């Protein structure tokens, strides 16, 4: 028996105020602990005891000495006058049983006090025979009941202040564990991201008694995981399980609990091996919490650790703000032990063993190095130097501490690192000595002072730097670790102990800079180094920018198609320093200087973007006040006026603006507690200041007026009016004509836009728009080209043609275009149209408008005479517009008259060009046919590739294009046909001829380039069309073979070729021969003359084999003809052996067998393939099957921090297959087992990658 709380304790507890509220809870726990699955149980506790009704209602199938079988109703009391309370409750409930049938129910009265008269009272009530039975329990009975419910006994002991020695109930453990932090841990926190572990825990609870070992970073975390899961259960279920859980901190206590006859959940929390087997035999579940220092078995449940990302998400989900969660996750690096220390109510009580004086010094080398790659010999030398002892001894110490609970260090793959930088620094930095700083200086200058040798290569070759052995000797982990150490030294009080020695390390490092390559080499750690010593960083960077020999502009020119943004670290470092108002001015000037030398590039990390993000009115990335920010802007206007002006324009508010933010300091406290909470008033004040600066400084350079106008809709109304007043004071005639036009264009675009969307919230007020319209009239250019040229563009926005129906708007624009041409011709001769066409966006539109409405017949011929035959594009386009307009107006009669009137005037080139501008129809082609061979040739040879023919005439065009060697143009014609239309009569012969002749085209020919982008789609459609025509399979196979590279990117697989491969082993051998040279052929490639045909053929053959997934003998129902498969494999191998390529054949055969379907027994591979594998006993084929299985997985995605979950599932699947087949198909099972092992190894690798990426 387990004795802790006795009747005297219970009797005394009755005098406490909480006894009345807690007594129902005690009874409920006792019932759950000693009765299996009550049908109904209700014992309201706490404040609910004030609610009327029975104190308890219970129904059980099988009771015990304390719990009646069937229905029982309970009344509870803590009153001093026990008998009076019992009589009162009995009389009240006998008179009104609240719907309970007294003949079948037992009345139970319970008091927490001793009651000597209970037996007599009970007999009296039983003799009345009103209730089925009457019982009464006092403190002595509760004591006896507690003896068979150890978990409840322990719980009550904690409750009344009689804490048991070496034992604890699980609920009390959880209360202490969660409340040791501020704020307390949420019950669901430890469950986030651990779904699989929760499912296994659920199964263990409901299954027959057994042991479950659960491993976490510490045994306390493993136990807290169990408790936190129970809090997700419904209240009664939770109470039932808690009532059976006892934590034992001593072996003797554990043995005493094992002897209990009722089923318990025992939790041993001591190092001696508990008697788990005996406990299970006695009917107990045993939950064994394990820490990092304990080994596990294959049946152990290992809780997946948090990484930085998952911990941040968990903190947010449990009530922390995003900013708090980010900081806590970063500082703790996913360690719950570290997180609890960071949040501890009394941190001093949680000092770990490794931070005590006798142990701490051994960890200082790890503290200074931060992290390193154990497989990097140069890293090893650095760590050994910091430790002043051989590396093997260093690692002995590291391994020891990495396997302790609450470990200060950890090893992920080959990466050795601190568990938490901040936590370790807080606890260990006080043990750093002067000699440690001397050694730190030496290694920092060695490791971080190295210029990256990859910059000796051409930038397009740097992705191969590792091949050329042009890489930094030390790992990125060590570089970052040492940089963080400098930042921590500079950010903590320890710096004062060593004075200038610490502060001088960064100066010494930055002084090593002698050109842009140094800054590019430290880009990965520069933001951290900037925090270590911002003064040194900014001073030395300024010197580099101002030096002509450093060529700092080169740092922006290193971008390549392979990636590489060398300026990012430099910009992030400057952004980091900008958070401190002290450095804002220097940072801003340096960013402005960098902006002037930045040539731009594909990456968004640019100096100007950083500058803008820092000063955004509504989202500033600095703690500087508004007044301080504008003092800096004033300095920029003095020293870097162009960048400052651009900055002011970009700081104006925008409707769809997005703030990307800048890098925040990680080690300095410059931005601690800063939140982006800019009030509307502050934002407005900032905007007003910007507007004042813009209006003041626009006069310094008249070209700035265009910027002001383009941004006028971002200005408050009062500033719009000021801009308009100032613009009104400008005299357009005194401006440069180009500037006048730019201002006019800007005003016109702005007025048109705001009139078009006048109902939008962002639109300028009508009175402002009208004032701008007056300025538009004022600044109108005098010359006709500037005044009218813009009208003939793709989207001419005219202020007088808005807010109308789209068709009406287009008609209005046409009227204005027409009027413009009239005005031009009133002041100029007809040839001015040619001059104007040189400056417009759409010369063809100019020609069309002019030809359709203005120019007379004689002038047209004169114009065409000047335009046709020209090699200038604007003239050709103007001519096409003129011809098309006049054809629409006057038709074929006009065409015939032109040809007659110009028969002796135009040369053949002009006549052919004229004909090309006519409709692409048979009527035109007849004219071409009758014009002579020279004109005919010019016509068909120079027609655009993308001509669409009528469905009843397309064949003529196709034949002509083919006749003149333009199969690509012919291809385009047929690709535009609706092949599903039964009226389309496209013959297989035409398709064959076109596809054959396209192969003769040059890859850079204009025709091919015009159809290239959509060729794969249309090719697939044509091959499908040929298939529908029941074209011979050999013809389709031929084109699939020749055009295989295009089919790989289309929605059509080379089905005919695949069928041929699966049916014809001779063809398979031919394909293998095309790809590979014979085995043993030692002829060097350079000794042979290049044969482009052989190379192309090999590439096609390789693509075909790679896309082939149809196993020989495979039927439509996924059955496999075993005899056919065996014969095919036999013949294919024989043929390839004769060709000297058996090894390659075996590889391809193994690969295709990997695509076999699952057998009807639900196991992969199909039985026919299993039999073939067992019969052949060919290791090469088996190896290739393994590779094929692995490769056919294809592209897959992973969630953040997922690790090797998918790979473990695949490993499990193939292990299951292997286990099922191992008795009958031994070699097949071996293949499957090796695949499973490979996935298992990859799962471990993915776990390491995830932990490193997201720690």
ChimeraX attribute file (.defattr): number of C-alpha atoms within 10 A of each C-alpha:
attribute: neighborCount
match mode: 1-to-1
recipient: residues
	/A:1	14
	/A:2	18
	/A:3	15
	/A:4	18
	/A:5	24
	/A:6	18
	/A:7	18
	/A:8	14
	/A:9	19
	/A:10	23
	/A:11	20
	/A:12	15
	/A:13	20
	/A:14	21
	/A:15	15
	/A:16	11
	/A:17	10
	/A:18	13
	/A:19	21
	/A:20	23
	/A:21	17
	/A:22	18
	/A:23	25
	/A:24	25
	/A:25	18
	/A:26	20
	/A:27	20
	/A:28	23
	/A:29	26
	/A:30	26
	/A:31	26
	/A:32	23
	/A:33	27
	/A:34	24
	/A:35	19
	/A:36	15
	/A:37	16
	/A:38	17
	/A:39	11
	/A:40	13
	/A:41	19
	/A:42	17
	/A:43	22
	/A:44	21
	/A:45	20
	/A:46	14
	/A:47	10
	/A:48	12
	/A:49	18
	/A:50	12
	/A:51	10
	/A:52	7
	/A:53	13
	/A:54	18
	/A:55	21
	/A:56	20
	/A:57	20
	/A:58	22
	/A:59	20
	/A:60	20
	/A:61	14
	/A:62	13
	/A:63	16
	/A:64	11
	/A:65	8
	/A:66	18
	/A:67	20
	/A:68	22
	/A:69	16
	/A:70	17
	/A:71	22
	/A:72	25
	/A:73	24
	/A:74	23
	/A:75	22
	/A:76	24
	/A:77	22
	/A:78	22
	/A:79	16
	/A:80	16
	/A:81	11
	/A:82	21
	/A:83	16
	/A:84	11
	/A:85	18
	/A:86	23
	/A:87	14
	/A:88	12
	/A:89	18
	/A:90	20
	/A:91	12
	/A:92	11
	/A:93	19
	/A:94	15
	/A:95	9
	/A:96	10
	/A:97	15
	/A:98	10
	/A:99	6
	/A:100	15
	/A:101	12
	/A:102	19
	/A:103	11
	/A:104	14
	/A:105	22
	/A:106	24
	/A:107	25
	/A:108	23
	/A:109	24
	/A:110	23
	/A:111	29
	/A:112	30
	/A:113	26
	/A:114	21
	/A:115	18
	/A:116	12
	/A:117	11
	/A:118	20
	/A:119	12
	/A:120	11
	/A:121	16
	/A:122	18
	/A:123	14
	/A:124	12
	/A:125	17
	/A:126	17
	/A:127	11
	/A:128	10
	/A:129	12
	/A:130	16
	/A:131	18
	/A:132	15
	/A:133	21
	/A:134	24
	/A:135	21
	/A:136	23
	/A:137	20
	/A:138	22
	/A:139	22
	/A:140	20
	/A:141	17
	/A:142	24
	/A:143	21
	/A:144	17
	/A:145	20
	/A:146	26
	/A:147	18
	/A:148	21
	/A:149	30
	/A:150	29
	/A:151	31
	/A:152	29
	/A:153	29
	/A:154	28
	/A:155	27
	/A:156	23
	/A:157	20
	/A:158	16
	/A:159	15
	/A:160	16
	/A:161	10
	/A:162	14
	/A:163	16
	/A:164	17
	/A:165	12
	/A:166	15
	/A:167	23
	/A:168	24
	/A:169	26
	/A:170	27
	/A:171	22
	/A:172	17
	/A:173	18
	/A:174	20
	/A:175	14
	/A:176	12
	/A:177	17
	/A:178	17
	/A:179	14
	/A:180	19
	/A:181	18
	/A:182	13
	/A:183	13
	/A:184	16
	/A:185	21
	/A:186	15
	/A:187	18
	/A:188	17
	/A:189	19
	/A:190	23
	/A:191	19
	/A:192	16
	/A:193	19
	/A:194	14
	/A:195	12
	/A:196	12
	/A:197	16
	/A:198	18
	/A:199	10
	/A:200	12
	/A:201	18
	/A:202	12
	/A:203	10
	/A:204	17
	/A:205	16
	/A:206	8
	/A:207	9
	/A:208	12
	/A:209	19
	/A:210	18
	/A:211	21
	/A:212	20
	/A:213	16
	/A:214	24
	/A:215	25
	/A:216	24
	/A:217	23
	/A:218	22
	/A:219	22
	/A:220	19
	/A:221	21
	/A:222	23
	/A:223	26
	/A:224	23
	/A:225	25
	/A:226	19
	/A:227	24
	/A:228	20
	/A:229	18
	/A:230	20
	/A:231	16
	/A:232	13
	/A:233	12
	/A:234	9
	/A:235	10
	/A:236	16
	/A:237	15
	/A:238	16
	/A:239	21
	/A:240	21
	/A:241	20
	/A:242	25
	/A:243	29
	/A:244	25
	/A:245	28
	/A:246	29
	/A:247	27
	/A:248	24
	/A:249	17
	/A:250	17
	/A:251	18
	/A:252	12
	/A:253	16
	/A:254	24
	/A:255	16
	/A:256	13
	/A:257	26
	/A:258	24
	/A:259	14
	/A:260	19
	/A:261	14
	/A:262	18
	/A:263	22
	/A:264	28
	/A:265	27
	/A:266	26
	/A:267	25
	/A:268	26
	/A:269	22
	/A:270	18
	/A:271	11
	/A:272	9
	/A:273	8
	/A:274	20
	/A:275	14
	/A:276	22
	/A:277	12
	/A:278	13
	/A:279	25
	/A:280	20
	/A:281	12
	/A:282	17
	/A:283	18
	/A:284	26
	/A:285	25
	/A:286	27
	/A:287	26
	/A:288	22
	/A:289	25
	/A:290	28
	/A:291	22
	/A:292	17
	/A:293	19
	/A:294	15
	/A:295	10
	/A:296	15
	/A:297	8
	/A:298	6
	/A:299	10
	/A:300	15
	/A:301	21
	/A:302	18
	/A:303	21
	/A:304	16
	/A:305	18
	/A:306	25
	/A:307	23
	/A:308	26
	/A:309	20
	/A:310	20
	/A:311	29
	/A:312	24
	/A:313	20
	/A:314	22
	/A:315	21
	/A:316	17
	/A:317	16
	/A:318	15
	/A:319	14
	/A:320	16
	/A:321	12
	/A:322	14
	/A:323	14
	/A:324	15
	/A:325	22
	/A:326	18
	/A:327	15
	/A:328	21
	/A:329	26
	/A:330	21
	/A:331	21
	/A:332	26
	/A:333	26
	/A:334	24
	/A:335	24
	/A:336	20
	/A:337	18
	/A:338	24
	/A:339	20
	/A:340	20
	/A:341	21
	/A:342	19
	/A:343	16
	/A:344	18
	/A:345	16
	/A:346	12
	/A:347	13
	/A:348	9
	/A:349	9
	/A:350	15
	/A:351	11
	/A:352	15
	/A:353	16
	/A:354	20
	/A:355	18
	/A:356	13
	/A:357	12
	/A:358	9
	/A:359	12
	/A:360	19
	/A:361	20
	/A:362	17
	/A:363	23
	/A:364	22
	/A:365	21
	/A:366	23
	/A:367	27
	/A:368	28
	/A:369	28
	/A:370	26
	/A:371	27
	/A:372	28
	/A:373	21
	/A:374	18
	/A:375	13
	/A:376	14
	/A:377	12
	/A:378	16
	/A:379	23
	/A:380	21
	/A:381	15
	/A:382	24
	/A:383	25
	/A:384	17
	/A:385	17
	/A:386	24
	/A:387	22
	/A:388	13
	/A:389	11
	/A:390	13
	/A:391	16
	/A:392	11
	/A:393	11
	/A:394	20
	/A:395	16
	/A:396	11
	/A:397	13
	/A:398	21
	/A:399	14
	/A:400	12
	/A:401	20
	/A:402	21
	/A:403	19
	/A:404	19
	/A:405	20
	/A:406	23
	/A:407	24
	/A:408	26
	/A:409	24
	/A:410	19
	/A:411	19
	/A:412	15
	/A:413	16
	/A:414	12
	/A:415	18
	/A:416	24
	/A:417	25
	/A:418	25
	/A:419	24
	/A:420	24
	/A:421	22
	/A:422	18
	/A:423	18
	/A:424	24
	/A:425	19
	/A:426	12
	/A:427	15
	/A:428	20
	/A:429	20
	/A:430	15
	/A:431	17
	/A:432	18
	/A:433	13
	/A:434	12
	/A:435	9
	/A:436	16
	/A:437	19
	/A:438	14
	/A:439	17
	/A:440	23
	/A:441	19
	/A:442	14
	/A:443	20
	/A:444	23
	/A:445	16
	/A:446	13
	/A:447	19
	/A:448	24
	/A:449	18
	/A:450	17
	/A:451	19
	/A:452	18
	/A:453	17
	/A:454	21
	/A:455	18
	/A:456	13
	/A:457	14
	/A:458	10
	/A:459	19
	/A:460	13
	/A:461	14
	/A:462	22
	/A:463	17
	/A:464	14
	/A:465	17
	/A:466	11
	/A:467	9
	/A:468	13
	/A:469	11
	/A:470	16
	/A:471	17
	/A:472	17
	/A:473	15
	/A:474	21
	/A:475	21
	/A:476	15
	/A:477	18
	/A:478	27
	/A:479	22
	/A:480	21
	/A:481	24
	/A:482	26
	/A:483	26
	/A:484	25
	/A:485	23
	/A:486	27
	/A:487	22
	/A:488	25
	/A:489	22
	/A:490	21
	/A:491	16
	/A:492	14
	/A:493	11
	/A:494	16
	/A:495	16
	/A:496	13
	/A:497	13
	/A:498	13
	/A:499	11
	/A:500	10
	/A:501	15
	/A:502	23
	/A:503	19
	/A:504	13
	/A:505	22
	/A:506	24
	/A:507	17
	/A:508	15
	/A:509	20
	/A:510	23
	/A:511	15
	/A:512	16
	/A:513	18
	/A:514	14
	/A:515	18
	/A:516	19
	/A:517	22
	/A:518	20
	/A:519	24
	/A:520	24
	/A:521	21
	/A:522	22
	/A:523	21
	/A:524	19
	/A:525	21
	/A:526	24
	/A:527	29
	/A:528	28
	/A:529	26
	/A:530	25
	/A:531	27
	/A:532	26
	/A:533	22
	/A:534	22
	/A:535	17
	/A:536	20
	/A:537	23
	/A:538	20
	/A:539	14
	/A:540	18
	/A:541	21
	/A:542	16
	/A:543	12
	/A:544	19
	/A:545	19
	/A:546	14
	/A:547	13
	/A:548	11
	/A:549	11
	/A:550	17
	/A:551	16
	/A:552	22
	/A:553	18
	/A:554	17
	/A:555	21
	/A:556	23
	/A:557	17
	/A:558	19
	/A:559	17
	/A:560	15
	/A:561	9
	/A:562	10
	/A:563	14
	/A:564	15
	/A:565	20
	/A:566	22
	/A:567	23
	/A:568	22
	/A:569	21
	/A:570	24
	/A:571	26
	/A:572	25
	/A:573	26
	/A:574	31
	/A:575	29
	/A:576	29
	/A:577	28
	/A:578	30
	/A:579	26
	/A:580	21
	/A:581	18
	/A:582	13
	/A:583	17
	/A:584	23
	/A:585	18
	/A:586	20
	/A:587	25
	/A:588	28
	/A:589	21
	/A:590	22
	/A:591	21
	/A:592	24
	/A:593	20
	/A:594	21
	/A:595	21
	/A:596	15
	/A:597	16
	/A:598	18
	/A:599	12
	/A:600	13
	/A:601	14
	/A:602	11
	/A:603	13
	/A:604	12
	/A:605	19
	/A:606	21
	/A:607	27
	/A:608	24
	/A:609	18
	/A:610	25
	/A:611	26
	/A:612	20
	/A:613	21
	/A:614	25
	/A:615	25
	/A:616	22
	/A:617	22
	/A:618	20
	/A:619	18
	/A:620	23
	/A:621	29
	/A:622	25
	/A:623	20
	/A:624	19
	/A:625	11
	/A:626	17
	/A:627	11
	/A:628	15
	/A:629	21
	/A:630	17
	/A:631	13
	/A:632	20
	/A:633	24
	/A:634	15
	/A:635	16
	/A:636	21
	/A:637	18
	/A:638	11
	/A:639	14
	/A:640	19
	/A:641	17
	/A:642	15
	/A:643	21
	/A:644	23
	/A:645	21
	/A:646	15
	/A:647	22
	/A:648	20
	/A:649	20
	/A:650	17
	/A:651	20
	/A:652	20
	/A:653	19
	/A:654	13
	/A:655	7
	/A:656	5
	/A:657	8
	/A:658	9
	/A:659	13
	/A:660	11
	/A:661	16
	/A:662	22
	/A:663	18
	/A:664	21
	/A:665	22
	/A:666	19
	/A:667	21
	/A:668	20
	/A:669	14
	/A:670	19
	/A:671	17
	/A:672	14
	/A:673	8
	/A:674	13
	/A:675	12
	/A:676	9
	/A:677	10
	/A:678	13
	/A:679	10
	/A:680	10
	/A:681	9
	/A:682	14
	/A:683	16
	/A:684	16
	/A:685	14
	/A:686	21
	/A:687	22
	/A:688	17
	/A:689	14
	/A:690	23
	/A:691	26
	/A:692	12
	/A:693	18
	/A:694	21
	/A:695	18
	/A:696	10
	/A:697	15
	/A:698	18
	/A:699	12
	/A:700	10
	/A:701	8
	/A:702	15
	/A:703	16
	/A:704	19
	/A:705	22
	/A:706	20
	/A:707	16
	/A:708	21
	/A:709	24
	/A:710	16
	/A:711	18
	/A:712	22
	/A:713	21
	/A:714	22
	/A:715	21
	/A:716	15
	/A:717	14
	/A:718	10
	/A:719	17
	/A:720	23
	/A:721	17
	/A:722	14
	/A:723	22
	/A:724	17
	/A:725	12
	/A:726	14
	/A:727	17
	/A:728	16
	/A:729	9
	/A:730	13
	/A:731	11
	/A:732	19
	/A:733	11
	/A:734	8
	/A:735	13
	/A:736	12
	/A:737	15
	/A:738	11
	/A:739	16
	/A:740	23
	/A:741	20
	/A:742	18
	/A:743	26
	/A:744	24
	/A:745	22
	/A:746	19
	/A:747	25
	/A:748	23
	/A:749	17
	/A:750	25
	/A:751	26
	/A:752	21
	/A:753	19
	/A:754	22
	/A:755	22
	/A:756	19
	/A:757	14
	/A:758	18
	/A:759	12
	/A:760	10
	/A:761	8
	/A:762	13
	/A:763	17
	/A:764	25
	/A:765	15
	/A:766	13
	/A:767	10
	/A:768	17
	/A:769	23
	/A:770	14
	/A:771	15
	/A:772	23
	/A:773	19
	/A:774	13
	/A:775	18
	/A:776	21
	/A:777	12
	/A:778	14
	/A:779	23
	/A:780	17
	/A:781	21
	/A:782	11
	/A:783	10
	/A:784	16
	/A:785	18
	/A:786	21
	/A:787	15
	/A:788	20
	/A:789	21
	/A:790	19
	/A:791	23
	/A:792	23
	/A:793	14
	/A:794	11
	/A:795	9
	/A:796	16
	/A:797	20
	/A:798	21
	/A:799	20
	/A:800	16
	/A:801	20
	/A:802	22
	/A:803	17
	/A:804	11
	/A:805	10
	/A:806	11
	/A:807	9
	/A:808	13
	/A:809	17
	/A:810	15
	/A:811	13
	/A:812	17
	/A:813	20
	/A:814	15
	/A:815	12
	/A:816	17
	/A:817	22
	/A:818	19
	/A:819	14
	/A:820	18
	/A:821	20
	/A:822	16
	/A:823	13
	/A:824	19
	/A:825	16
	/A:826	10
	/A:827	10
	/A:828	12
	/A:829	10
	/A:830	20
	/A:831	13
	/A:832	14
	/A:833	21
	/A:834	19
	/A:835	13
	/A:836	19
	/A:837	23
	/A:838	17
	/A:839	16
	/A:840	21
	/A:841	17
	/A:842	20
	/A:843	27
	/A:844	24
	/A:845	23
	/A:846	27
	/A:847	26
	/A:848	22
	/A:849	21
	/A:850	25
	/A:851	25
	/A:852	20
	/A:853	14
	/A:854	17
	/A:855	20
	/A:856	13
	/A:857	13
	/A:858	8
	/A:859	15
	/A:860	20
	/A:861	16
	/A:862	12
	/A:863	20
	/A:864	20
	/A:865	17
	/A:866	15
	/A:867	22
	/A:868	23
	/A:869	20
	/A:870	15
	/A:871	9
	/A:872	11
	/A:873	13
	/A:874	22
	/A:875	25
	/A:876	21
	/A:877	22
	/A:878	27
	/A:879	31
	/A:880	25
	/A:881	24
	/A:882	26
	/A:883	26
	/A:884	20
	/A:885	21
	/A:886	24
	/A:887	19
	/A:888	14
	/A:889	13
	/A:890	11
	/A:891	12
	/A:892	15
	/A:893	9
	/A:894	15
	/A:895	19
	/A:896	12
	/A:897	11
	/A:898	16
	/A:899	17
	/A:900	11
	/A:901	12
	/A:902	15
	/A:903	12
	/A:904	8
	/A:905	12
	/A:906	17
	/A:907	14
	/A:908	20
	/A:909	16
	/A:910	21
	/A:911	23
	/A:912	25
	/A:913	22
	/A:914	23
	/A:915	23
	/A:916	21
	/A:917	20
	/A:918	18
	/A:919	14
	/A:920	18
	/A:921	16
	/A:922	16
	/A:923	12
	/A:924	16
	/A:925	21
	/A:926	10
	/A:927	15
	/A:928	22
	/A:929	14
	/A:930	10
	/A:931	15
	/A:932	11
	/A:933	12
	/A:934	12
	/A:935	21
	/A:936	21
	/A:937	18
	/A:938	20
	/A:939	23
	/A:940	23
	/A:941	18
	/A:942	12
	/A:943	17
	/A:944	13
	/A:945	23
	/A:946	16
	/A:947	14
	/A:948	18
	/A:949	21
	/A:950	14
	/A:951	17
	/A:952	12
	/A:953	12
	/A:954	22
	/A:955	19
	/A:956	15
	/A:957	23
	/A:958	22
	/A:959	17
	/A:960	19
	/A:961	22
	/A:962	21
	/A:963	13
	/A:964	13
	/A:965	17
	/A:966	23
	/A:967	27
	/A:968	28
	/A:969	29
	/A:970	29
	/A:971	26
	/A:972	22
	/A:973	22
	/A:974	23
	/A:975	19
	/A:976	16
	/A:977	17
	/A:978	11
	/A:979	16
	/A:980	8
	/A:981	9
	/A:982	8
	/A:983	10
	/A:984	13
	/A:985	13
	/A:986	18
	/A:987	12
	/A:988	18
	/A:989	11
	/A:990	17
	/A:991	18
	/A:992	16
	/A:993	13
	/A:994	22
	/A:995	20
	/A:996	15
	/A:997	14
	/A:998	20
	/A:999	13
	/A:1000	10
	/A:1001	16
	/A:1002	11
	/A:1003	12
	/A:1004	8
	/A:1005	10
	/A:1006	14
	/A:1007	21
	/A:1008	20
	/A:1009	14
	/A:1010	16
	/A:1011	18
	/A:1012	13
	/A:1013	9
	/A:1014	13
	/A:1015	20
	/A:1016	21
	/A:1017	16
	/A:1018	17
	/A:1019	22
	/A:1020	21
	/A:1021	17
	/A:1022	20
	/A:1023	22
	/A:1024	15
	/A:1025	18
	/A:1026	21
	/A:1027	16
	/A:1028	9
	/A:1029	12
	/A:1030	11
	/A:1031	14
	/A:1032	10
	/A:1033	15
	/A:1034	12
	/A:1035	16
	/A:1036	21
	/A:1037	20
	/A:1038	14
	/A:1039	18
	/A:1040	25
	/A:1041	19
	/A:1042	18
	/A:1043	18
	/A:1044	23
	/A:1045	15
	/A:1046	18
	/A:1047	21
	/A:1048	15
	/A:1049	12
	/A:1050	16
	/A:1051	10
	/A:1052	17
	/A:1053	18
	/A:1054	21
	/A:1055	16
	/A:1056	19
	/A:1057	24
	/A:1058	22
	/A:1059	17
	/A:1060	17
	/A:1061	22
	/A:1062	21
	/A:1063	19
	/A:1064	15
	/A:1065	22
	/A:1066	18
	/A:1067	16
	/A:1068	27
	/A:1069	24
	/A:1070	16
	/A:1071	20
	/A:1072	24
	/A:1073	20
	/A:1074	18
	/A:1075	21
	/A:1076	15
	/A:1077	16
	/A:1078	18
	/A:1079	13
	/A:1080	8
	/A:1081	8
	/A:1082	8
	/A:1083	9
	/A:1084	7
	/A:1085	8
	/A:1086	7
	/A:1087	7
	/A:1088	8
	/A:1089	7
	/A:1090	10
	/A:1091	8
	/A:1092	9
	/A:1093	9
	/A:1094	12
	/A:1095	13
	/A:1096	14
	/A:1097	16
	/A:1098	19
	/A:1099	15
	/A:1100	21
	/A:1101	22
	/A:1102	17
	/A:1103	17
	/A:1104	22
	/A:1105	20
	/A:1106	12
	/A:1107	16
	/A:1108	20
	/A:1109	18
	/A:1110	19
	/A:1111	24
	/A:1112	27
	/A:1113	20
	/A:1114	18
	/A:1115	11
	/A:1116	7
	/A:1117	6
	/A:1118	15
	/A:1119	17
	/A:1120	21
	/A:1121	14
	/A:1122	18
	/A:1123	11
	/A:1124	14
	/A:1125	19
	/A:1126	19
	/A:1127	14
	/A:1128	20
	/A:1129	17
	/A:1130	13
	/A:1131	16
	/A:1132	23
	/A:1133	23
	/A:1134	18
	/A:1135	20
	/A:1136	23
	/A:1137	17
	/A:1138	11
	/A:1139	16
	/A:1140	18
	/A:1141	22
	/A:1142	20
	/A:1143	15
	/A:1144	23
	/A:1145	26
	/A:1146	22
	/A:1147	18
	/A:1148	20
	/A:1149	23
	/A:1150	24
	/A:1151	27
	/A:1152	22
	/A:1153	26
	/A:1154	23
	/A:1155	18
	/A:1156	23
	/A:1157	20
	/A:1158	14
	/A:1159	17
	/A:1160	12
	/A:1161	9
	/A:1162	10
	/A:1163	17
	/A:1164	21
	/A:1165	22
	/A:1166	21
	/A:1167	20
	/A:1168	18
	/A:1169	23
	/A:1170	20
	/A:1171	17
	/A:1172	18
	/A:1173	22
	/A:1174	14
	/A:1175	11
	/A:1176	14
	/A:1177	12
	/A:1178	14
	/A:1179	14
	/A:1180	15
	/A:1181	22
	/A:1182	25
	/A:1183	17
	/A:1184	21
	/A:1185	27
	/A:1186	21
	/A:1187	16
	/A:1188	20
	/A:1189	20
	/A:1190	15
	/A:1191	12
	/A:1192	12
	/A:1193	8
	/A:1194	7
	/A:1195	6
	/A:1196	6
	/A:1197	6
	/A:1198	10
	/A:1199	6
	/A:1200	12
	/A:1201	23
	/A:1202	16
	/A:1203	21
	/A:1204	22
	/A:1205	16
	/A:1206	18
	/A:1207	20
	/A:1208	19
	/A:1209	15
	/A:1210	19
	/A:1211	24
	/A:1212	17
	/A:1213	17
	/A:1214	23
	/A:1215	20
	/A:1216	16
	/A:1217	20
	/A:1218	25
	/A:1219	15
	/A:1220	13
	/A:1221	20
	/A:1222	15
	/A:1223	10
	/A:1224	12
	/A:1225	16
	/A:1226	15
	/A:1227	23
	/A:1228	24
	/A:1229	22
	/A:1230	17
	/A:1231	21
	/A:1232	27
	/A:1233	23
	/A:1234	17
	/A:1235	23
	/A:1236	26
	/A:1237	18
	/A:1238	16
	/A:1239	22
	/A:1240	21
	/A:1241	16
	/A:1242	18
	/A:1243	21
	/A:1244	17
	/A:1245	17
	/A:1246	19
	/A:1247	20
	/A:1248	19
	/A:1249	18
	/A:1250	18
	/A:1251	22
	/A:1252	15
	/A:1253	13
	/A:1254	17
	/A:1255	22
